[in-house]
């Protein structure tokens, strides 16, 4: 195996591709080198051990544990130190492989690179074929662990290299001699035969070594020839590389360097071209193409430089024109900005003069301010003109490139005109200043209006004072103050209030002076408010009394609703306690007890729900009547509280309903399971009666009904109750009349209280399905029995008798559903063939159809509504069980079959085959 790296791996052929590559390494050592190597070997052999992790200076070593299925058998075994290589010992395997190849462990230094160095396992030192490798370059002897085998795989932890003792000398042990003892002659013959075999093998190995040596010499000759050719080729490539290096320089050629690079390339071609040998043609082509391309490139560069100079001149001309235009626009903008600044200054002075005027009336204030605001528009237009100019021409000014800087003196730099940015800032500042002063006008107007209003108030107060100063003594006495309160405020000042006013304002004087008139007005206002407070207090106390009475009536309604809610809550809480244990009780109780308990709880839930409903209705109506406005918020809060309580009760009742419903469903399912089990037991006894009496289901039906046409519940209970237990029933198992009455439900599929013969027969008959074509014969025995017809796979067979053993065959007597033919059929053959399996009465819906109550699908109009109300669509995949086999309906051509739907127990008629042959069901 090649192991993925082109190695020889056991074919014993180096093919001249060893590691020495013609450099005199490996097998190419001369006799003097071999003598030196053996001298090193003799000096190296010492009895002492090696460093940790190495085999040490042992003459014999062993490789064991390699798990690789190809390499392991080749390299595992004992090795002996035979020579030195690159200053370290080399070992040869004692026993050669099955193909005669030698196996060696040797060290190779870094002369061929670090990747090729380390300890190697291969057939020859320095050969191309290797089986194992260890990258340790520092150990003096082979490492004990960490070997890669094969050399390209990860390290094999199971592979171990270890030292072993020196082999025992050949020869007989001490004390052996004399004539052979009895039993030794046969042993000696075996040893002689073995020695002959070993000699033959040794001769074969010697011949193989001669062939191997011949191949090696041939490989070495081929390798030397290849080395010479390789050296020549390398020299040619080296010369070509020197020329190509100068050719590559031409890629970065410029008009200035073209002649120099061209001359360098010519010199290189003169010295290296003859050395290119077989590459001369391609090098000459490359040289010519490179010179032509570089010349073309230089011409393109010169042309491009010329075009760039022309373009730069044109750009400079355009920039100069733009600078001149921008200078003109900048000067125009400077005039507009100057006008805007003057307008802003003038408007500021105008506003300032407004604040210094003395305006005594509101009309004068409004007139003066309106005039200033009207003037603001004219001032603003100046700033707007500058800003509009900036908006319109600003892009032209900014787009102009700056003029080239010149070294002028400081005085000229100081006299430079303002920049576009500076003028823009000044225009914006002028606009902002005008807007600010305009806002100041509004502030001043408010301030001046307040001042004028105060002046008017003072004027009016002085007129009032003069009006009521009847004696013209510049003071208002008690009588004049009372007249003032009555005339101006329609308020009669109480005497105690007058006393307080005089005490606080007049003191020892005779009346209130004009300077204290404002204090007098305030004091009269305080007295009037005190009087009104007393009136409001009386009204409030009266309102509170009326409110308390109204609240008392509302509280009575609230208490009544609360009582109803509490009563309902008590019932609901008790109901919750009862329903909490239902899941556990449902597991332990019988179905009848569960259903009875569920009925009781449903009544309790209904009663609790009625109570809660009444309380909720009362809470909902509460607050609809008109109440005092001050009570509305309280009534609303109480209504919300009671509504929340009612909703909580509703949720608790809903939870209880769900628990009871789940409990009832549990009982219903358990009841259905119990009924199914009871029905199965009853049917088992009926089938046992069929077998014992050896009658058909129809004959047994007639025995049950007597002179009647259907089986009633009582007749069923009476008949089955007398039947003995069926095989397999336990001794302690009984079927009471109550159990049989419940089992009757299994037979009464249509819930009519009367079981027809068709249903009874369908439930008791035994059906089998033909799974492999088989003959229907006239008698039980196949010998001399006539074949009536062949039953095909997929047909249904009603079993009338059996199964019965006929020799090694199992046979049943049955009736073919397809044509009613009766006979005997083989169930299973003596070779293991199966012809019949249980089934044949269950069908699967393969095309949607409908289930109807009656056989006739084209009923008269009077029956259409009834049919529509009782129909149900059967979907794909639903299963039905046959109750009456299909028969064709006259007039429509449909084949109709009576069946029971397995999913919900409904019984009715379905179409099995359409009048065009379409099948709606298939047997499963």
C-alpha positions in Angstrom: 0.0 0.0 0.0 1.2 3.5 -0.9 -0.1 5.2 2.3 -0.9 8.4 0.3 2.6 9.8 -0.3 4.0 7.9 -3.3 6.1 5.6 -1.0 7.0 2.1 -2.2 5.7 0.5 1.1 7.0 -3.0 0.8 7.7 -3.7 -2.9 11.5 -3.4 -2.3 12.0 -0.9 -5.1 13.7 2.4 -4.4 13.4 3.5 -8.1 16.4 5.8 -7.7 14.4 8.4 -5.8 16.2 8.1 -2.5 17.0 11.0 -0.2 20.6 11.3 -1.5 19.3 12.8 -4.9 22.7 12.1 -6.5 24.6 13.9 -3.8 26.5 10.8 -2.5 24.3 10.1 0.5 22.9 6.8 1.9 24.1 3.7 0.0 26.8 5.7 -1.9 29.4 5.5 0.9 32.8 4.2 -0.2 34.9 1.6 1.6 36.8 4.3 3.6 33.6 5.8 4.9 32.2 2.4 5.9 35.4 1.6 7.8 35.0 5.0 9.6 31.4 4.2 10.3 32.3 0.8 11.8 35.0 2.5 13.9 32.3 4.9 15.2 30.1 1.9 16.0 32.8 0.2 18.0 33.5 3.5 19.9 29.8 4.0 20.6 29.0 0.6 22.1 29.1 1.0 25.8 27.3 -0.9 28.5 25.7 2.2 30.1 22.0 3.2 29.5 20.7 6.3 27.6 18.8 9.4 28.6 15.1 9.2 29.7 12.8 8.6 26.8 15.5 6.8 24.8 16.4 3.1 24.3 20.0 3.9 25.5 23.2 2.3 24.2 21.8 -1.2 23.9 22.9 -3.3 21.0 19.5 -5.0 20.7 16.1 -3.2 20.7 12.5 -4.1 20.0 9.4 -2.4 18.4 6.1 -3.6 19.7 2.4 -2.4 19.9 1.9 -0.7 16.4 -1.8 -1.2 15.6 -1.6 -0.2 11.9 -2.7 -3.3 10.0 -0.2 -2.8 7.1 2.8 -1.2 8.7 2.6 -3.0 12.1 3.6 -6.5 10.8 6.5 -5.1 8.8 8.2 -3.1 11.5 7.4 -5.0 14.8 10.2 -7.3 16.0 13.8 -7.2 17.3 16.6 -5.1 15.8 20.4 -5.2 16.2 22.8 -2.2 15.9 24.8 -2.7 12.7 26.3 0.6 11.8 26.5 4.4 12.3 24.8 7.1 10.2 25.1 10.9 10.7 26.9 10.2 14.0 24.1 8.0 15.5 23.5 4.3 15.6 21.5 2.4 12.9 19.6 -0.8 13.6 18.6 -3.7 11.3 15.7 -6.0 11.9 16.8 -9.6 12.8 14.0 -11.3 10.7 13.3 -9.9 7.2 9.7 -9.5 5.9 7.8 -12.0 3.9 8.9 -10.2 0.7 12.6 -10.3 1.6 12.9 -6.6 2.4 15.3 -5.5 5.1 13.9 -3.1 7.8 16.2 -0.5 9.4 16.0 2.2 12.1 18.3 5.2 11.4 18.9 8.9 12.0 19.0 11.6 9.3 20.3 15.1 10.1 19.0 18.5 8.8 21.1 18.6 5.6 17.9 18.1 3.5 15.8 20.5 5.7 14.2 20.2 9.2 11.2 18.3 7.8 13.4 15.5 6.5 15.4 15.1 9.7 14.8 12.9 12.7 14.6 9.1 13.2 13.2 7.0 10.3 12.1 3.4 9.8 12.6 2.1 6.2 14.3 -0.6 4.1 17.4 1.4 3.4 19.2 4.4 4.9 18.3 7.5 3.1 15.8 5.7 0.8 12.5 7.2 -0.5 10.4 4.4 1.0 9.7 4.8 4.7 7.2 3.2 7.2 7.7 5.3 10.4 9.1 8.6 11.6 10.0 10.5 14.9 10.8 14.2 14.6 13.2 14.2 17.7 16.6 15.5 16.4 18.3 15.8 19.8 18.1 12.2 21.2 21.4 10.1 20.8 19.4 6.9 20.4 15.9 6.1 19.1 13.1 7.6 21.3 10.8 5.0 23.1 7.4 6.6 22.4 5.7 9.2 20.1 6.4 7.4 16.8 4.3 8.0 13.7 3.5 4.8 11.8 2.8 5.3 9.0 5.0 8.4 8.9 2.2 10.7 7.7 -0.3 9.7 10.4 -0.6 11.1 14.0 1.6 9.6 16.7 0.6 6.0 17.7 0.5 5.9 21.5 0.5 2.1 21.5 3.8 1.8 19.6 6.9 1.4 22.0 10.6 1.0 21.2 12.5 -0.6 24.0 16.0 -2.2 24.8 16.3 -6.0 25.1 19.1 -8.2 26.5 21.9 -9.7 24.3 20.9 -12.9 22.5 22.1 -16.3 24.0 25.1 -17.9 22.1 24.3 -20.7 19.7 25.2 -24.2 20.9 24.2 -27.0 23.2 23.8 -26.4 26.9 26.4 -27.7 29.4 26.2 -31.4 30.1 24.8 -32.5 26.8 26.6 -35.3 24.9 26.8 -39.1 24.2 24.5 -41.1 22.0 21.0 -39.9 21.5 18.4 -41.0 24.1 15.2 -42.7 23.2 12.8 -40.0 21.7 15.6 -37.8 20.5 15.8 -39.3 17.0 12.4 -37.9 15.9 13.3 -34.5 17.3 16.6 -34.6 15.4 14.8 -35.4 12.2 12.5 -32.5 12.7 15.4 -30.2 13.4 17.2 -31.3 10.2 14.1 -30.8 8.1 13.7 -27.3 9.6 17.4 -26.5 8.9 16.9 -27.6 5.2 13.9 -25.3 5.0 15.8 -22.4 6.4 18.7 -23.0 4.0 16.2 -23.0 1.0 14.7 -19.8 2.3 18.1 -18.2 2.7 19.1 -19.2 -0.9 15.8 -17.6 -2.1 16.5 -14.4 -0.1 20.1 -14.3 -1.5 18.7 -14.5 -5.1 16.2 -11.7 -4.3 19.0 -9.5 -2.9 21.0 -10.0 -6.1 17.9 -8.8 -8.1 17.5 -6.0 -5.7 21.1 -4.9 -6.1 20.8 -5.0 -9.9 17.7 -2.8 -9.6 19.5 -0.4 -7.2 22.5 0.0 -9.6 20.1 0.6 -12.5 18.2 3.2 -10.4 21.4 4.9 -9.4 22.5 5.2 -13.0 19.1 6.7 -14.0 19.3 9.0 -11.0 22.8 10.3 -12.0 21.5 10.9 -15.6 18.5 12.8 -14.3 20.8 14.8 -11.9 22.9 15.9 -14.9 19.9 16.9 -16.9 18.4 18.6 -13.9 21.6 20.6 -13.3 21.7 21.7 -17.0 18.0 22.7 -16.8 18.7 24.6 -13.6 21.5 26.5 -15.2 19.3 27.5 -18.1 16.5 28.6 -15.8 19.0 30.6 -13.7 20.2 32.5 -16.8 16.6 33.0 -18.0 15.7 34.3 -14.5 18.6 36.9 -14.7 17.3 38.2 -18.0 13.7 38.2 -16.9 14.6 40.2 -13.9 15.8 43.0 -16.2 12.8 42.6 -18.4 10.5 43.0 -15.3 12.2 46.4 -14.7 10.8 47.7 -17.9 7.3 47.5 -16.5 8.0 50.5 -14.4 9.7 52.4 -17.2 9.5 56.2 -17.5 10.8 58.5 -20.3 13.8 59.4 -18.0 14.8 55.8 -17.3 14.0 54.1 -20.7 17.5 54.4 -22.2 19.2 53.3 -19.1 17.0 50.2 -18.6 17.3 49.4 -22.3 21.1 49.5 -22.1 21.1 47.3 -18.9 18.9 44.7 -20.7 21.2 44.6 -23.7 24.2 44.0 -21.5 22.4 41.2 -19.6 21.3 39.6 -22.9 24.9 39.7 -24.2 26.2 37.8 -21.1 23.4 35.4 -20.3 21.5 34.7 -23.5 23.9 31.9 -24.7 23.4 30.1 -21.3 19.6 29.8 -21.8 20.0 26.9 -24.1 16.5 25.5 -25.0 14.9 28.7 -23.5 16.6 31.1 -26.0 13.6 31.3 -28.3 11.1 32.2 -25.5 13.5 34.6 -23.9 14.1 36.4 -27.2 10.4 36.7 -27.7 9.9 38.1 -24.2 12.8 40.5 -24.8 11.3 41.9 -28.0 7.8 42.2 -26.6 9.0 43.9 -23.4 11.1 46.5 -25.4 8.2 47.2 -27.8 5.7 47.6 -24.9 8.1 49.8 -22.9 8.7 52.0 -25.9 4.9 52.3 -26.4 4.4 53.1 -22.7 7.0 55.9 -22.8 5.3 57.5 -25.8 2.0 57.3 -24.0 3.5 58.9 -20.9 4.9 61.8 -22.9 1.6 62.3 -24.7 -0.3 62.2 -21.3 2.1 64.7 -19.8 1.5 67.1 -22.7 -2.3 66.8 -22.3 -2.0 67.3 -18.5 -0.1 70.6 -19.0 -2.7 71.9 -21.4 -5.5 70.9 -19.0 -3.8 72.6 -16.1 -3.4 75.8 -18.1 -7.1 75.8 -19.0 -8.1 75.1 -15.3 -5.9 78.0 -14.1 -7.6 80.3 -16.6 -11.1 79.2 -15.4 -10.0 79.6 -11.7 -8.8 83.2 -12.4 -12.1 84.1 -14.0 -14.0 82.6 -11.1 -11.7 84.6 -8.6 -12.5 87.9 -10.4 -16.2 87.2 -10.4 -16.1 86.3 -6.7 -14.2 89.5 -5.9 -16.9 91.6 -7.6 -19.7 89.7 -5.8 -17.9 90.0 -2.5 -17.7 93.8 -2.9 -21.4 94.0 -3.7 -22.2 91.9 -0.7 -20.0 94.2 1.5 -22.2 97.2 0.6 -25.4 95.2 1.4 -24.0 94.1 4.7 -22.9 97.6 5.6 -26.5 98.8 4.9 -27.9 96.0 7.1 -25.6 96.9 10.0 -26.6 100.6 9.8 -30.3 99.6 9.7 -29.8 97.4 12.8 -28.1 100.2 14.7 -30.8 102.7 13.7 -33.6 100.4 14.8 -31.8 99.8 18.1 -31.7 103.5 18.7 -35.4 103.8 17.9 -36.4 101.1 20.4 -34.2 102.8 23.0 -36.0 106.1 22.5 -39.3 104.3 23.0 -38.3 103.2 26.5 -37.4 106.7 27.5 -40.8 108.2 26.7 -43.4 109.0 29.3 -46.7 107.6 28.1 -49.6 107.9 30.6 -52.4 106.2 28.7 -52.8 102.7 27.2 -53.8 104.3 23.8 -50.6 106.3 23.7 -48.5 103.2 24.5 -50.2 101.1 21.8 -49.8 103.9 19.2 -46.1 104.4 19.9 -45.3 100.7 19.9 -47.3 100.1 16.7 -45.4 102.8 15.0 -42.0 101.3 16.0 -43.1 97.8 14.9 -44.1 99.3 11.5 -40.7 100.8 11.1 -39.0 97.4 11.9 -40.1 96.0 8.6 -38.1 98.6 6.6 -35.0 97.9 8.7 -35.4 94.1 8.3 -35.5 94.5 4.6 -31.9 95.7 4.6 -30.7 92.6 6.4 -33.0 90.4 4.3 -31.4 91.8 1.1 -28.0 90.9 2.3 -29.0 87.4 3.3 -30.9 86.8 0.0 -27.8 87.9 -1.9 -25.8 85.3 0.1 -28.3 82.6 -0.6 -28.3 83.4 -4.3 -24.7 84.2 -5.0 -23.0 82.4 -2.1 -22.2 79.2 -4.0 -20.4 81.3 -6.7 -18.3 83.1 -4.1 -17.4 80.0 -2.2 -16.7 77.9 -5.3 -13.9 80.4 -6.4 -10.4 79.0 -5.6 -8.3 81.2 -3.3 -5.7 83.4 -4.8 -2.1 82.3 -4.6 -0.5 83.6 -1.4 2.1 86.3 -1.7 4.6 87.5 0.8 3.2 91.0 1.6 4.0 93.1 4.6 1.8 93.2 7.7 0.2 96.5 6.8 -1.2 95.2 3.5 -2.5 92.0 5.3 -4.3 94.2 7.8 -6.0 96.1 5.0 -7.4 92.9 3.3 -11.2 93.1 2.6 -13.5 91.0 4.8 -14.0 87.4 3.8 -17.3 85.8 2.7 -17.6 84.0 6.0 -17.1 87.3 7.9 -19.7 89.1 5.8 -22.2 86.2 6.2 -21.8 86.4 10.0 -22.3 90.2 10.0 -25.5 89.9 7.9 -26.9 87.2 10.2 -25.9 89.3 13.3 -27.7 92.3 11.8 -30.9 90.3 11.2 -30.7 88.8 14.7 -30.2 92.3 16.3 -33.3 93.7 14.6 -35.3 90.6 15.7 -34.1 91.0 19.2 -35.0 94.7 19.3 -38.4 93.9 17.9 -39.0 91.4 20.7 -37.8 94.2 23.1 -40.7 96.4 21.7 -43.2 93.8 22.9 -41.6 93.7 26.4 -41.6 97.4 26.6 -45.2 97.6 25.5 -46.3 95.2 28.3 -44.3 97.2 30.8 -45.6 100.6 29.6 -49.2 99.3 29.6 -48.9 98.1 33.2 -47.6 101.5 34.1 -50.4 103.3 32.3 -53.0 101.0 33.8 -51.7 101.7 37.3 -51.9 105.4 36.6 -55.6 105.0 35.5 -56.4 102.9 38.7 -54.9 105.6 40.9 -56.8 108.3 39.1 -60.1 106.3 39.6 -59.4 105.6 43.3 -58.8 109.3 43.8 -62.1 110.1 42.2 -63.9 107.6 44.4 -62.2 109.0 47.5 -63.4 112.5 46.6 -66.9 111.3 45.9 -67.4 109.9 49.4 -65.5 112.7 51.2 -68.7 114.6 51.8 -67.4 117.0 54.4 -64.3 117.7 52.3 -61.9 117.3 55.2 -59.6 115.0 53.1 -60.5 112.0 55.3 -63.2 109.4 55.3 -64.9 108.9 58.7 -67.0 105.8 59.8 -70.2 107.1 58.2 -68.4 107.9 54.9 -66.6 104.4 54.9 -70.0 102.7 55.4 -71.5 104.7 52.5 -68.4 103.7 50.4 -68.9 100.0 51.0 -72.6 100.2 50.4 -72.4 102.3 47.2 -69.4 100.6 45.5 -69.6 97.0 46.8 -73.3 96.6 47.9 -71.9 95.5 51.3 -73.0 96.7 54.7 -69.9 96.8 56.9 -70.6 95.4 60.4 -69.7 97.6 63.4 -67.0 95.2 64.6 -65.4 95.3 61.2 -65.4 99.1 61.2 -63.8 99.0 64.6 -61.0 96.8 63.3 -60.5 99.0 60.3 -60.1 102.2 62.4 -57.9 100.4 64.8 -55.6 99.1 62.1 -55.5 102.1 59.7 -56.7 105.3 61.6 -55.4 104.7 65.0 -55.9 107.9 67.0 -57.0 110.0 64.0 -60.5 111.0 62.9 -60.6 109.1 59.6 -58.8 107.4 56.7 -56.6 109.7 54.7 -56.1 109.6 50.9 -52.7 107.9 51.2 -54.3 105.0 53.1 -57.3 104.7 50.8 -55.9 101.6 49.1 -55.5 99.9 52.5 -59.1 100.9 53.3 -60.3 99.2 50.1 -58.4 96.0 51.0 -59.8 96.1 54.5 -63.4 96.4 53.2 -62.8 93.5 50.8 -61.5 91.4 53.7 -64.6 92.2 55.8 -66.9 91.4 52.8 -65.1 88.0 52.3 -65.4 87.2 56.0 -69.1 87.8 55.8 -69.4 85.6 52.7 -67.4 82.8 54.4 -70.0 82.7 57.2 -72.8 82.4 54.7 -70.9 79.7 52.7 -70.2 77.8 56.0 -73.9 77.7 56.8 -74.8 76.5 53.3 -72.0 73.8 53.5 -73.2 72.5 56.8 -76.8 72.3 55.4 -75.5 70.5 52.3 -73.4 68.0 54.3 -76.4 67.1 56.3 -78.5 66.5 53.2 -75.5 64.6 51.6 -75.2 62.3 54.7 -78.9 61.4 54.4 -78.6 60.7 50.7 -75.4 58.6 51.3 -77.2 56.6 54.0 -79.9 55.6 51.5 -77.3 54.6 48.8 -75.3 52.6 51.5 -78.4 50.6 52.2 -78.6 49.5 48.6 -74.9 48.7 48.6 -75.3 46.6 51.8 -78.2 44.7 50.1 -76.1 43.9 47.0 -73.1 43.0 49.2 -75.3 40.5 51.1 -76.3 38.9 47.9 -72.7 38.7 46.7 -71.5 37.3 50.0 -74.2 34.6 49.9 -73.2 33.6 46.3 -69.5 33.7 47.3 -70.2 31.3 50.1 -71.8 28.8 47.7 -69.1 29.2 45.1 -66.4 28.7 47.7 -68.0 25.5 48.9 -68.4 24.4 45.3 -64.7 25.1 44.7 -63.8 22.9 47.8 -65.9 20.1 46.4 -64.5 20.3 42.8 -60.9 20.5 44.0 -60.7 16.7 44.8 -62.5 15.6 41.6 -59.4 14.6 39.6 -58.4 12.2 42.4 -61.9 10.9 43.0 -62.3 10.3 39.2 -59.5 7.8 39.3 -60.9 5.8 42.2 -64.7 5.9 41.6 -66.8 3.7 39.3 -68.3 5.4 36.2 -71.9 5.3 37.6 -70.9 6.9 40.8 -68.9 9.5 38.9 -71.9 10.4 36.7 -74.3 10.6 39.7 -71.8 12.8 41.5 -71.4 14.9 38.4 -75.2 15.4 38.2 -75.3 16.6 41.8 -72.4 19.0 41.2 -74.0 20.3 38.0 -77.1 21.2 40.0 -75.0 22.9 42.7 -73.1 24.9 40.0 -76.4 25.9 38.4 -77.8 27.1 41.8 -74.6 29.1 42.6 -74.6 30.6 39.1 -78.2 31.8 39.5 -77.3 33.5 42.8 -74.2 35.1 41.3 -76.2 36.2 38.3 -78.8 38.0 40.5 -76.1 39.7 42.5 -74.3 40.7 39.3 -77.5 42.2 37.8 -78.1 44.2 41.0 -74.5 45.5 40.9 -74.9 46.4 37.2 -78.1 48.4 37.9 -76.5 50.2 40.9 -75.7 53.8 40.2 -78.1 54.2 37.3 -80.4 56.4 39.4 -79.5 60.1 39.7 -77.4 60.9 42.8 -75.9 64.0 44.3 -72.9 65.1 42.2 -70.6 65.0 45.2 -71.5 61.3 45.6 -70.9 60.3 42.0 -67.3 59.5 42.5 -68.0 57.4 45.6 -70.9 55.6 43.9 -68.7 54.9 40.9 -66.0 53.3 43.0 -68.5 51.2 44.9 -70.0 50.0 41.7 -66.6 49.0 40.3 -65.8 47.1 43.5 -69.1 45.2 43.4 -68.7 44.5 39.7 -65.2 43.1 40.3 -66.6 40.8 43.0 -69.3 39.6 40.6 -66.7 39.0 37.9 -64.6 37.0 40.3 -67.6 34.9 41.2 -68.2 34.4 37.5 -64.6 33.2 37.0 -64.8 30.8 40.0 -68.1 29.4 38.7 -66.6 28.9 35.2 -63.7 27.1 36.7 -66.0 24.9 38.7 -68.1 24.2 35.6 -64.9 23.2 33.8 -63.9 20.9 36.6 -67.3 19.3 36.8 -67.4 18.9 33.0 -64.0 17.3 33.0 -65.1 15.0 35.8 -68.3 14.1 33.9 -66.2 13.4 30.7 -64.0 11.2 32.8 -67.0 9.3 34.0 -68.4 9.1 30.5 -65.2 7.7 29.1 -64.9 5.3 32.0 -68.6 4.3 31.4 -67.9 3.7 27.7 -64.9 1.6 28.6 -66.9 -0.4 31.2 -69.8 -0.8 28.8 -67.4 -1.9 26.0 -65.9 -4.5 28.4 -69.3 -5.7 29.6 -70.5 -5.9 26.0 -67.4 -7.9 25.1 -68.1 -10.4 27.9 -71.8 -10.7 26.8 -70.8 -11.2 23.2 -68.3 -13.8 24.3 -71.0 -15.8 26.0 -73.2 -15.4 22.9 -70.4 -16.7 20.7 -69.8 -19.6 23.1 -73.6 -20.4 22.8 -73.2 -20.4 19.0 -70.4 -22.9 19.2 -72.1 -25.1 21.8 -75.5 -25.1 20.0 -73.9 -25.3 16.6 -76.3 -22.8 15.2 -76.0 -19.7 13.0 -76.2 -16.1 14.5 -79.7 -15.8 12.8 -80.9 -19.0 14.4 -79.6 -17.8 17.8 -81.4 -14.4 17.2 -84.7 -16.3 16.6 -84.2 -18.2 19.8 -83.7 -14.9 21.8 -86.7 -13.0 20.3 -89.2 -15.9 20.1 -92.2 -14.6 18.3 -91.0 -11.0 18.2 -89.0 -9.3 15.5 -86.4 -7.4 17.6 -84.4 -7.9 20.8 -85.5 -5.7 23.6 -83.3 -4.9 26.6 -85.3 -7.1 28.9 -85.1 -10.0 26.5 -81.4 -9.6 26.1 -80.8 -9.5 29.9 -83.0 -12.5 30.4 -81.4 -14.6 27.7 -77.7 -13.8 28.3 -78.2 -14.0 32.1 -79.0 -17.7 31.7 -76.0 -18.5 29.6 -73.0 -20.2 31.2 -69.7 -18.5 31.6 -67.5 -18.6 28.5 -64.1 -20.1 28.3 -61.5 -17.9 30.0 -63.9 -16.1 32.4 -62.8 -16.2 36.0 -64.9 -17.9 38.6 -65.5 -14.7 40.6 -66.6 -12.8 37.5 -70.3 -12.3 37.3 -72.7 -10.4 35.0 -75.6 -8.9 36.9 -78.8 -7.8 35.3 -77.6 -4.2 35.7 -74.3 -5.1 33.9 -76.2 -6.8 31.1 -78.6 -3.8 30.8 -75.5 -1.6 30.3 -74.0 -4.1 27.8 -77.2 -3.9 25.8 -75.9 -0.5 24.5 -73.3 -2.3 22.5 -76.0 -4.1 20.5 -78.4 -1.1 20.4 -76.1 0.9 18.0 -79.0 3.0 16.5 -80.3 3.9 20.0 -83.8 2.7 19.2 -84.3 0.3 22.1 -84.7 -2.6 19.7 -81.9 -4.7 18.1 -82.7 -6.0 14.6 -81.6 -9.3 13.2 -79.2 -7.6 10.8 -77.3 -5.8 13.7 -77.3 -9.0 15.8 -75.9 -11.1 13.0 -73.3 -8.5 12.0 -72.0 -8.3 15.6 -71.8 -12.1 16.0 -70.5 -13.2 12.7 -66.9 -14.1 12.2 -65.2 -12.6 9.1 -62.0 -13.4 7.3 -60.2 -11.7 4.5 -58.7 -13.6 1.5 -55.0 -12.5 1.3 -54.0 -15.1 -1.4 -56.0 -16.7 -4.1 -57.5 -20.0 -2.8 -60.1 -22.6 -3.9 -63.6 -22.9 -2.4 -64.5 -26.6 -2.2 -67.6 -28.5 -1.5 -66.4 -30.7 1.4 -63.9 -30.6 4.3 -61.6 -33.2 2.7 -59.6 -32.0 -0.2 -59.5 -35.6 -1.6 -62.2 -36.1 -4.2 -63.6 -32.7 -3.3 -64.9 -30.5 -6.1 -63.8 -26.9 -6.4 -66.8 -24.6 -6.4 -64.9 -21.5 -7.5 -61.7 -19.6 -6.8 -61.6 -16.9 -4.1 -59.5 -14.0 -5.1 -57.3 -11.8 -2.8 -59.3 -9.0 -1.3 -62.6 -10.9 -1.0 -64.4 -11.2 2.3 -65.6 -14.6 3.8 -68.2 -15.1 6.5 -67.0 -18.1 8.7 -69.9 -20.5 9.3 -67.9 -23.3 10.9 -64.4 -24.0 12.1 -61.5 -23.7 12.1 -61.0 -27.5 11.7 -57.8 -29.5 11.2 -57.7 -31.6 8.0 -54.4 -33.4 8.2 -51.7 -30.7 8.2 -54.2 -28.1 6.9 -56.4 -25.7 8.8 -59.9 -25.3 7.1 -63.1 -23.3 7.7 -66.5 -23.5 6.2 -67.8 -20.1 5.1 -69.9 -18.0 2.8 -68.4 -15.7 0.2 -69.8 -12.2 0.6 -69.4 -11.4 -3.1 -71.9 -14.1 -4.3 -73.1 -16.0 -1.3 -71.4 -19.2 -2.4 -70.8 -21.6 0.6 -68.0 -24.1 0.9 -64.7 -25.1 2.7 -61.5 -22.9 2.4 -57.9 -23.5 3.6 -56.7 -21.0 6.1 -53.1 -22.0 6.2 -51.2 -24.5 4.0 -48.7 -27.2 5.1 -45.8 -25.2 3.6 -46.5 -22.1 5.7 -48.7 -20.2 3.1 -51.4 -18.0 4.6 -54.6 -17.8 2.5 -57.0 -16.2 5.1 -56.6 -13.7 7.9 -59.1 -12.3 10.4 -60.9 -9.2 9.1 -63.0 -8.3 6.1 -65.7 -6.3 7.9 -63.8 -3.1 8.3 -63.5 -0.6 5.4 -61.6 2.6 4.9 -63.0 5.7 3.1 -60.9 6.4 0.0 -63.2 9.0 -1.5 -65.4 11.4 0.4 -69.0 10.3 0.8 -72.0 10.9 3.1 -73.7 8.8 5.8 -77.5 8.8 5.6 -80.3 7.3 7.8 -82.0 5.4 5.0 -81.0 3.2 2.1 -82.9 5.2 -0.5 -80.7 8.2 -1.5 -83.4 9.7 -3.8 -86.1 10.2 -1.2 -89.3 12.2 -1.9 -89.3 15.9 -1.2 -91.1 15.4 2.1 -88.1 13.4 3.3 -85.3 15.6 2.0 -85.1 17.9 5.0 -84.9 14.9 7.4 -82.2 13.3 5.3 -80.1 16.5 5.2 -80.4 16.9 9.0 -79.2 13.3 9.6 -76.4 13.2 7.0 -72.7 13.4 7.9 -69.8 13.7 5.5 -67.2 10.9 5.9 -63.6 12.1 5.2 -60.7 10.3 3.7 -59.1 7.7 6.0 -62.2 7.2 8.3 -63.0 3.6 9.2 -66.4 2.0 9.1 -67.6 -1.5 10.2 -70.1 -3.4 8.1 -73.6 -4.0 9.4 -75.4 -5.0 6.2 -73.4 -5.9 3.1 -73.7 -3.7 0.0 -76.6 -4.0 -2.4 -77.4 -2.1 -5.5 -80.2 0.5 -5.4 -82.6 0.2 -8.3 -82.9 3.4 -10.4 -79.6 5.0 -9.4 -77.2 2.1 -9.9 -75.4 2.9 -6.7 -74.2 0.1 -4.4 -75.1 1.0 -0.8 -73.9 -0.6 2.5 -75.1 -0.2 6.1 -72.2 0.5 8.5 -71.1 1.9 11.8 -68.6 4.8 11.9 -65.8 3.7 14.2 -64.9 7.3 15.3 -68.3 8.4 16.7 -70.5 5.3 16.6 -73.0 6.7 14.1 -74.9 4.0 12.1 -76.2 4.6 8.6 -75.9 3.9 4.8 -73.1 4.9 2.6 -72.3 4.5 -1.1 -69.5 2.0 -1.7 -69.5 1.9 -5.5 -70.8 4.7 -7.8 -72.9 4.1 -10.9 -69.7 4.7 -13.0 -67.7 2.1 -11.0 -65.9 4.6 -8.8 -65.0 3.0 -5.4 -65.6 5.0 -2.2 -64.3 2.4 0.3 -61.7 -0.3 0.4 -61.3 -3.3 2.7 -58.6 -3.0 5.4 
